[in-house]
Amino acid sequence: MSSGAGSTTVERGDRRPRILSRIGTAVCAVVLALVALVTGYVVLTAYMVEPDGSWDRQAVTGSRVAAGVGLGFCCVLALLTWVFVKAEWLRRWWYVVPVALAVAALLRLTLLAPAL
């Protein structure tokens, strides 16, 4: 009978770290999703700004600023992702999100920049 009680204690002891790990994973995923949404919004704003004519330098500057800020947010997102993956709360595929957003921001700053 004592062996049965001991196995129940072992099961309860094993269950607690698993639950904490799942809670940590959920919290990290929500944090990264929120930061990715903000970053995606800023990068999308960079793409939405188009100059009205050859005189509209302010729109070009706004697009460049939004893409630069989005690139900065991508760096923050990549660092957060690195920390969470290193802590083994998230898997490596989460690196795709900051890389994709960074590529989009870099494309807007270089090849797809609005021209006057």
Secondary structure, DSSP 8 states (H G I E B T S, - for coil): -HHHHHHHHHHHHHHHHHHHHHHHHHHHHHHHHHHHHHHHHHHHHHHH---SSTT-HHHHHHHHHHHHHHHHHHHHHHHHHHHHHHTTSS-GGGGHHHHHHHHHHHHHHTTT----
